[in-house]
Amino acid sequence: MKRTWTIIGVRDVPRSFQWYQSLFSQPSTAPAHSDFGQLLDSDGTVLLCLHEWGVENHPSLTSPDHGTPGNGLLLFFRVDDYGAALRRARALVPRLAEEPHVNPNTRTKEFSLRDPDGYYVTVSSLSPAELAQVAKQRPNKRLQPTKARARVRQLAAKRLRAFVAEALIVRRQRRLVGFSFT
């Protein structure tokens, strides 16, 4: 599988990191470094990388003064909690760049806003079919370890040890019975 890591230049990585965590309702954590951070989905997928302008010699990240942030770039995120994302977005900015509407191409609801560095961010709902798939997968109790399953595993291991111990005892007894003192 191949994945892209979208990296955008920002003036203040911790501030932008917190802004995106708020937008996507992620737990508040600090970026790995003061000049670079990765926003991860719950399954570990990289959603977005934030890189401080001018820290390293990346040609396209030298300075925001050499271009308009976001020119030629649209950050487009599909979310499974569209209504909640819209409420969070309204709390983050004084006004949306684009009010909620149905995109005629994807036929899903979406809205847009500007992040602290001026990037144009569009948030789109999943399609009904995608939402149904997410509902089936989350929570996927068959894959999640539980205390009950742990107890079942412990009991099975205990029974296996008892069976092996009993088999060894029977084996020893058979050897002793077959042994004669003549």
Phi and psi restraints in degrees (value plus and minus 20) as a CYANA .aco file:
   2 LYS   PHI    -138.4   -98.4
   2 LYS   PSI     123.3   163.3
   3 ARG   PHI    -157.0  -117.0
   3 ARG   PSI     128.7   168.7
   4 THR   PHI    -117.9   -77.9
   4 THR   PSI     128.9   168.9
   5 TRP   PHI    -132.2   -92.2
   5 TRP   PSI      83.8   123.8
   6 THR   PHI     -97.2   -57.2
   6 THR   PSI     104.2   144.2
   7 ILE   PHI    -137.6   -97.6
   7 ILE   PSI     105.5   145.5
   8 ILE   PHI    -137.5   -97.5
   8 ILE   PSI     127.0   167.0
   9 GLY   PHI    -101.4   -61.4
   9 GLY   PSI     111.6   151.6
  10 VAL   PHI    -154.2  -114.2
  10 VAL   PSI     137.4   177.4
  11 ARG   PHI     -98.4   -58.4
  11 ARG   PSI     -56.1   -16.1
  12 ASP   PHI    -156.5  -116.5
  12 ASP   PSI      77.8   117.8
  13 VAL   PHI     -78.8   -38.8
  13 VAL   PSI     -70.9   -30.9
  14 PRO   PHI     -78.5   -38.5
  14 PRO   PSI     -59.8   -19.8
  15 ARG   PHI     -85.7   -45.7
  15 ARG   PSI     -68.0   -28.0
  16 SER   PHI     -85.1   -45.1
  16 SER   PSI     -57.9   -17.9
  17 PHE   PHI     -78.6   -38.6
  17 PHE   PSI     -67.7   -27.7
  18 GLN   PHI     -84.1   -44.1
  18 GLN   PSI     -59.4   -19.4
  19 TRP   PHI     -80.4   -40.4
  19 TRP   PSI     -68.7   -28.7
  20 TYR   PHI     -88.4   -48.4
  20 TYR   PSI     -56.0   -16.0
  21 GLN   PHI     -81.4   -41.4
  21 GLN   PSI     -60.5   -20.5
  22 SER   PHI     -84.7   -44.7
  22 SER   PSI     -63.8   -23.8
  23 LEU   PHI     -80.2   -40.2
  23 LEU   PSI     -60.6   -20.6
  24 PHE   PHI    -119.8   -79.8
  24 PHE   PSI      -8.1    31.9
  25 SER   PHI      34.1    74.1
  25 SER   PSI      26.2    66.2
  26 GLN   PHI    -116.5   -76.5
  26 GLN   PSI     134.3   174.3
  27 PRO   PHI     -77.9   -37.9
  27 PRO   PSI     121.7   161.7
  28 SER   PHI     -95.4   -55.4
  28 SER   PSI      95.8   135.8
  29 THR   PHI    -155.6  -115.6
  29 THR   PSI     145.2   185.2
  30 ALA   PHI    -109.5   -69.5
  30 ALA   PSI     130.8   170.8
  31 PRO   PHI     -85.2   -45.2
  31 PRO   PSI     140.1   180.1
  32 ALA   PHI     -80.5   -40.5
  32 ALA   PSI     -54.3   -14.3
  33 HIS   PHI    -157.9  -117.9
  33 HIS   PSI     140.7   180.7
  34 SER   PHI     -90.1   -50.1
  34 SER   PSI     -38.9     1.1
  35 ASP   PHI    -132.9   -92.9
  35 ASP   PSI     -16.7    23.3
  36 PHE   PHI    -177.5  -137.5
  36 PHE   PSI     117.0   157.0
  37 GLY   PHI    -170.2  -130.2
  37 GLY   PSI     129.4   169.4
  38 GLN   PHI    -137.2   -97.2
  38 GLN   PSI     107.0   147.0
  39 LEU   PHI    -109.0   -69.0
  39 LEU   PSI     104.3   144.3
  40 LEU   PHI    -133.6   -93.6
  40 LEU   PSI     125.2   165.2
  41 ASP   PHI     -96.5   -56.5
  41 ASP   PSI     150.8   190.8
  42 SER   PHI     -81.8   -41.8
  42 SER   PSI     -42.3    -2.3
  43 ASP   PHI    -114.4   -74.4
  43 ASP   PSI     -13.1    26.9
  44 GLY   PHI      72.6   112.6
  44 GLY   PSI     -23.3    16.7
  45 THR   PHI     -87.0   -47.0
  45 THR   PSI     113.4   153.4
  46 VAL   PHI     -93.3   -53.3
  46 VAL   PSI     101.2   141.2
  47 LEU   PHI    -108.9   -68.9
  47 LEU   PSI     -62.4   -22.4
  48 LEU   PHI    -183.3  -143.3
  48 LEU   PSI     122.5   162.5
  49 CYS   PHI    -131.5   -91.5
  49 CYS   PSI     119.3   159.3
  50 LEU   PHI    -135.2   -95.2
  50 LEU   PSI     107.3   147.3
  51 HIS   PHI    -148.4  -108.4
  51 HIS   PSI     110.1   150.1
  52 GLU   PHI     -87.5   -47.5
  52 GLU   PSI     117.4   157.4
  53 TRP   PHI     -78.1   -38.1
  53 TRP   PSI     116.9   156.9
  54 GLY   PHI      51.7    91.7
  54 GLY   PSI     -13.7    26.3
  55 VAL   PHI     -93.6   -53.6
  55 VAL   PSI     -60.6   -20.6
  56 GLU   PHI    -140.9  -100.9
  56 GLU   PSI    -199.8  -159.8
  57 ASN   PHI    -112.3   -72.3
  57 ASN   PSI      17.7    57.7
  58 HIS   PHI     -93.7   -53.7
  58 HIS   PSI     100.8   140.8
  59 PRO   PHI     -73.6   -33.6
  59 PRO   PSI     -59.1   -19.1
  60 SER   PHI    -109.5   -69.5
  60 SER   PSI     -18.6    21.4
  61 LEU   PHI    -141.4  -101.4
  61 LEU   PSI       6.6    46.6
  62 THR   PHI     -94.0   -54.0
  62 THR   PSI     -61.3   -21.3
  63 SER   PHI    -183.8  -143.8
  63 SER   PSI     121.8   161.8
  64 PRO   PHI     -91.0   -51.0
  64 PRO   PSI     -33.4     6.6
  65 ASP   PHI     -95.3   -55.3
  65 ASP   PSI     -33.1     6.9
  66 HIS   PHI    -111.8   -71.8
  66 HIS   PSI     -10.5    29.5
  67 GLY   PHI     156.7   196.7
  67 GLY   PSI     148.0   188.0
  68 THR   PHI    -106.8   -66.8
  68 THR   PSI     102.7   142.7
  69 PRO   PHI     -74.3   -34.3
  69 PRO   PSI     109.1   149.1
  70 GLY   PHI      69.7   109.7
  70 GLY   PSI     -25.6    14.4
  71 ASN   PHI     -85.7   -45.7
  71 ASN   PSI      98.0   138.0
  72 GLY   PHI      67.0   107.0
  72 GLY   PSI     -13.9    26.1
  73 LEU   PHI    -152.2  -112.2
  73 LEU   PSI     112.4   152.4
  74 LEU   PHI    -144.0  -104.0
  74 LEU   PSI      98.2   138.2
  75 LEU   PHI    -105.1   -65.1
  75 LEU   PSI      92.7   132.7
  76 PHE   PHI    -141.0  -101.0
  76 PHE   PSI      95.1   135.1
  77 PHE   PHI    -136.8   -96.8
  77 PHE   PSI     115.0   155.0
  78 ARG   PHI    -121.4   -81.4
  78 ARG   PSI     109.9   149.9
  79 VAL   PHI    -146.1  -106.1
  79 VAL   PSI     133.3   173.3
  80 ASP   PHI    -116.5   -76.5
  80 ASP   PSI     -18.8    21.2
  81 ASP   PHI    -148.7  -108.7
  81 ASP   PSI      37.1    77.1
  82 TYR   PHI     -73.4   -33.4
  82 TYR   PSI     -69.7   -29.7
  83 GLY   PHI     -79.1   -39.1
  83 GLY   PSI     -64.0   -24.0
  84 ALA   PHI     -87.8   -47.8
  84 ALA   PSI     -58.4   -18.4
  85 ALA   PHI     -83.5   -43.5
  85 ALA   PSI     -58.7   -18.7
  86 LEU   PHI     -83.8   -43.8
  86 LEU   PSI     -63.5   -23.5
  87 ARG   PHI     -82.3   -42.3
  87 ARG   PSI     -62.5   -22.5
  88 ARG   PHI     -84.5   -44.5
  88 ARG   PSI     -61.1   -21.1
  89 ALA   PHI     -82.0   -42.0
  89 ALA   PSI     -64.2   -24.2
  90 ARG   PHI     -82.6   -42.6
  90 ARG   PSI     -49.5    -9.5
  91 ALA   PHI     -97.2   -57.2
  91 ALA   PSI     -41.0    -1.0
  92 LEU   PHI    -107.7   -67.7
  92 LEU   PSI     -50.2   -10.2
  93 VAL   PHI    -148.5  -108.5
  93 VAL   PSI     132.6   172.6
  94 PRO   PHI     -87.1   -47.1
  94 PRO   PSI     -52.5   -12.5
  95 ARG   PHI    -173.4  -133.4
  95 ARG   PSI     131.1   171.1
  96 LEU   PHI     -98.0   -58.0
  96 LEU   PSI     129.2   169.2
  97 ALA   PHI     -92.4   -52.4
  97 ALA   PSI     -50.9   -10.9
  98 GLU   PHI    -164.8  -124.8
  98 GLU   PSI     102.8   142.8
  99 GLU   PHI     -88.1   -48.1
  99 GLU   PSI     139.8   179.8
 100 PRO   PHI     -76.7   -36.7
 100 PRO   PSI     117.4   157.4
 101 HIS   PHI    -179.2  -139.2
 101 HIS   PSI     151.7   191.7
 102 VAL   PHI    -117.4   -77.4
 102 VAL   PSI     104.0   144.0
 103 ASN   PHI     -92.7   -52.7
 103 ASN   PSI     103.8   143.8
 104 PRO   PHI     -86.9   -46.9
 104 PRO   PSI     -42.1    -2.1
 105 ASN   PHI    -101.7   -61.7
 105 ASN   PSI     -68.5   -28.5
 106 THR   PHI    -109.8   -69.8
 106 THR   PSI     -37.0     3.0
 107 ARG   PHI      37.5    77.5
 107 ARG   PSI      14.8    54.8
 108 THR   PHI    -144.0  -104.0
 108 THR   PSI     137.3   177.3
 109 LYS   PHI     -92.8   -52.8
 109 LYS   PSI     126.3   166.3
 110 GLU   PHI    -175.8  -135.8
 110 GLU   PSI     141.5   181.5
 111 PHE   PHI    -166.7  -126.7
 111 PHE   PSI     145.5   185.5
 112 SER   PHI    -154.9  -114.9
 112 SER   PSI     133.5   173.5
 113 LEU   PHI    -171.3  -131.3
 113 LEU   PSI     148.9   188.9
 114 ARG   PHI    -124.9   -84.9
 114 ARG   PSI     117.1   157.1
 115 ASP   PHI    -102.4   -62.4
 115 ASP   PSI     157.5   197.5
 116 PRO   PHI     -78.9   -38.9
 116 PRO   PSI     -42.9    -2.9
 117 ASP   PHI    -118.4   -78.4
 117 ASP   PSI     -15.3    24.7
 118 GLY   PHI      73.7   113.7
 118 GLY   PSI     -18.2    21.8
 119 TYR   PHI     -88.6   -48.6
 119 TYR   PSI     122.8   162.8
 120 TYR   PHI    -105.8   -65.8
 120 TYR   PSI      97.8   137.8
 121 VAL   PHI    -136.5   -96.5
 121 VAL   PSI     102.3   142.3
 122 THR   PHI    -128.7   -88.7
 122 THR   PSI     113.9   153.9
 123 VAL   PHI    -136.9   -96.9
 123 VAL   PSI     105.9   145.9
 124 SER   PHI    -143.5  -103.5
 124 SER   PSI     125.6   165.6
 125 SER   PHI     -97.4   -57.4
 125 SER   PSI     140.9   180.9
 126 LEU   PHI     -96.7   -56.7
 126 LEU   PSI     138.2   178.2
 127 SER   PHI     -91.6   -51.6
 127 SER   PSI     141.7   181.7
 128 PRO   PHI     -74.6   -34.6
 128 PRO   PSI     -59.2   -19.2
 129 ALA   PHI     -85.7   -45.7
 129 ALA   PSI     -61.1   -21.1
 130 GLU   PHI     -86.7   -46.7
 130 GLU   PSI     -59.9   -19.9
 131 LEU   PHI     -82.4   -42.4
 131 LEU   PSI     -59.8   -19.8
 132 ALA   PHI     -82.7   -42.7
 132 ALA   PSI     -59.7   -19.7
 133 GLN   PHI     -85.5   -45.5
 133 GLN   PSI     -62.5   -22.5
 134 VAL   PHI     -82.5   -42.5
 134 VAL   PSI     -61.7   -21.7
 135 ALA   PHI     -81.4   -41.4
 135 ALA   PSI     -55.8   -15.8
 136 LYS   PHI     -88.3   -48.3
 136 LYS   PSI     -56.2   -16.2
 137 GLN   PHI    -104.8   -64.8
 137 GLN   PSI     -42.1    -2.1
 138 ARG   PHI    -144.1  -104.1
 138 ARG   PSI     103.8   143.8
 139 PRO   PHI    -102.0   -62.0
 139 PRO   PSI     120.8   160.8
 140 ASN   PHI    -110.3   -70.3
 140 ASN   PSI      69.5   109.5
 141 LYS   PHI     -83.9   -43.9
 141 LYS   PSI     -45.5    -5.5
 142 ARG   PHI     -86.7   -46.7
 142 ARG   PSI     -44.7    -4.7
 143 LEU   PHI    -118.2   -78.2
 143 LEU   PSI     -33.7     6.3
 144 GLN   PHI    -110.2   -70.2
 144 GLN   PSI     106.8   146.8
 145 PRO   PHI     -88.4   -48.4
 145 PRO   PSI     120.5   160.5
 146 THR   PHI    -148.4  -108.4
 146 THR   PSI     146.4   186.4
 147 LYS   PHI     -83.0   -43.0
 147 LYS   PSI     -58.2   -18.2
 148 ALA   PHI     -82.7   -42.7
 148 ALA   PSI     -63.9   -23.9
 149 ARG   PHI     -86.0   -46.0
 149 ARG   PSI     -55.8   -15.8
 150 ALA   PHI     -83.8   -43.8
 150 ALA   PSI     -61.1   -21.1
 151 ARG   PHI     -84.6   -44.6
 151 ARG   PSI     -59.9   -19.9
 152 VAL   PHI     -82.5   -42.5
 152 VAL   PSI     -63.5   -23.5
 153 ARG   PHI     -83.1   -43.1
 153 ARG   PSI     -62.3   -22.3
 154 GLN   PHI     -83.4   -43.4
 154 GLN   PSI     -63.2   -23.2
 155 LEU   PHI     -84.3   -44.3
 155 LEU   PSI     -62.1   -22.1
 156 ALA   PHI     -82.6   -42.6
 156 ALA   PSI     -61.3   -21.3
 157 ALA   PHI     -85.1   -45.1
 157 ALA   PSI     -60.4   -20.4
 158 LYS   PHI     -83.0   -43.0
 158 LYS   PSI     -64.3   -24.3
 159 ARG   PHI     -83.9   -43.9
 159 ARG   PSI     -58.9   -18.9
 160 LEU   PHI     -84.0   -44.0
 160 LEU   PSI     -64.3   -24.3
 161 ARG   PHI     -81.3   -41.3
 161 ARG   PSI     -61.1   -21.1
 162 ALA   PHI     -84.5   -44.5
 162 ALA   PSI     -61.1   -21.1
 163 PHE   PHI     -82.9   -42.9
 163 PHE   PSI     -65.1   -25.1
 164 VAL   PHI     -83.5   -43.5
 164 VAL   PSI     -63.8   -23.8
 165 ALA   PHI     -81.7   -41.7
 165 ALA   PSI     -63.2   -23.2
 166 GLU   PHI     -84.5   -44.5
 166 GLU   PSI     -60.7   -20.7
 167 ALA   PHI     -82.9   -42.9
 167 ALA   PSI     -58.8   -18.8
 168 LEU   PHI     -86.2   -46.2
 168 LEU   PSI     -59.2   -19.2
 169 ILE   PHI     -83.8   -43.8
 169 ILE   PSI     -66.6   -26.6
 170 VAL   PHI     -81.1   -41.1
 170 VAL   PSI     -59.9   -19.9
 171 ARG   PHI     -83.1   -43.1
 171 ARG   PSI     -64.5   -24.5
 172 ARG   PHI     -83.1   -43.1
 172 ARG   PSI     -61.2   -21.2
 173 GLN   PHI     -83.3   -43.3
 173 GLN   PSI     -59.0   -19.0
 174 ARG   PHI     -85.9   -45.9
 174 ARG   PSI     -56.0   -16.0
 175 ARG   PHI     -86.8   -46.8
 175 ARG   PSI     -62.0   -22.0
 176 LEU   PHI     -85.8   -45.8
 176 LEU   PSI     -60.7   -20.7
 177 VAL   PHI     -84.7   -44.7
 177 VAL   PSI     -58.6   -18.6
 178 GLY   PHI     -96.1   -56.1
 178 GLY   PSI     -32.2     7.8
 179 PHE   PHI    -109.4   -69.4
 179 PHE   PSI     112.3   152.3
 180 SER   PHI    -142.6  -102.6
 180 SER   PSI     130.2   170.2
 181 PHE   PHI    -123.6   -83.6
 181 PHE   PSI      38.5    78.5
